[in-house]
């Protein structure tokens, strides 16, 4: 065969299975790999050729945890993922979708949890929404000019509101009637028939509603009781689909119920469970041993199919003032975030009674936490007063002779969102970061692309892991082979999620990233900011390492090459497709 649409020439080819890499030409026709050859393939005048000599040619990366549900409607190219080699994204995580509930209700469950302005979510849905069922939604997504492919979960908060109404969905005393539970099951079945991956949920009570009527109540799925949990899981188990969720932040966490749900006992089938998140926590350092060894042992004992999601880089977050989700985890922090009006919020922050409350929360060693609550480990990166920059709030407190909490609150009152700071919450010890990346009960993920736009940027975590692997090999201290690392970021995920993605063999989708190993250096760990015109000029945190990815190819079409996006991608055309679970998806719409 010589009439290829595209040839990737002389690259170091990884097929996504973990097999040894080798130099090869890859021939592509009609969005599919039709030949992999150790000899040069013949090109015609109409064949596009990419010289990949010295570069790594691998399946496009799979990003299993994104919140692009809103962004893809107004900017479907999803360029922040394409430029880093991501060719398949999964949306609908954490119980949050925009399919069934009203536009305002969808905004109320989405905006505060994922830190995307509520008015933007409402305006986007008001102007773009044409669907009211999972099947209509899948068709609408497939008709977008998508850059990468998109697969989806059905969000249980969205489902619960639609069936029970918001008032009952967030009432701890309310339970679905038999008829309501039957309706939930029917809608879930319809979603699975359409190709949804499964259902997403959260039991984390710090995830709060936005809006006015039910503001600051926890998300609907935090109120789900055993009967509802088991009934919906039974559907997922029977269909071999996935439950994605988040455990309760508590001194008595509910992780065991997810292990039990995942287990296959007697004649019961196993349930695939994907839980957030395996991390080396600063707040609870010893928990790393449970993260590393708990799941493998319990999976073996219960014949389970439990997987942690893991972000394979340091979990560093940024905040403008007090606007950061970790403050939701203790009473005084949540009380401040409950108040939308800045003047009213400042009045609270200046109150001595409030400050005593905040200091008690800050110093409480026994309350459950994600944030380590150490203001000596929280560094100012921007301030109207340049003398603050580079110092921790603890240092600034020492200079003023006051408690760190008072220094923090004083600066928030004085400068509001103009005082910007950062801290690393987890994954700060390279030794354990390497161990988690190699752990078989861990999946690479939890980048949260499309969410927390001012707080974090992990769009390129796949490249950052490859840089770490390359660097470790250079130091002769490997923790993963390069082939295994590629497999963990591509084929391993696609196979578990049952997606037509993640592999690069004859007959596979031509979703490809070409990585220049010379560009895998410290630049991939840097951060930048970029305006989002579709979000009213909001500046988001992004990653910029254009030397690392030479080209991104989706469905056989080059969408990004040498730092430039293809003309019109996302506006006039887009090669990405809605990927239905268990189905082969080929060609243009």
Secondary structure, DSSP 4 states (H G I P E B T S, - for coil): ----SEEEEEEEE--SSSPPPEEEEEEEETTEEEEEESSPPP--TT-EEEE-TTSEEEEPEEE--B-TTTHHHH-TT-HHHHTTTEEEEEE--TT--SSSS-HHHHHHHHHHHHT--HHHHHHHHHHH---SSHHHHHHHHHTS--SSEEEEPEEHHHHHHHHH-HHHHT-TT----HHHHHHHHHHHHHHHHHT--EEE----TT-B--SSSSTTPBPGGGG--HHHHHHHHHHHHHTT-EEEEE---STT--HHHHHHHHB--TTPPP-EEEEE----BSTTTTHHHHHHHHHHHHHHHHTBEEEEEE-SS-EEEEEETTB-GGGGGSHHHHHHHH---HHHHHHHHH-HHHHHHHHHHHH-SSS--SS---GGG-EEEE-SSGGGTT-BHHHHHHHHTS-HHHHHHHHHHHHGGG-EEEEEEE---HHHHHHHHH-TTEEE----BTS-TTT---TTHHHHHHHHHHHHHHTT--SS-HHHHHHHHTHHHHHHHT-S-S--STTSB--EEEE-GGG-SGGGG--EEEEEGGGTTEEEEE---TTTEEEEEETTEEEEETTEEPTTBTTTB----B--TT----S--
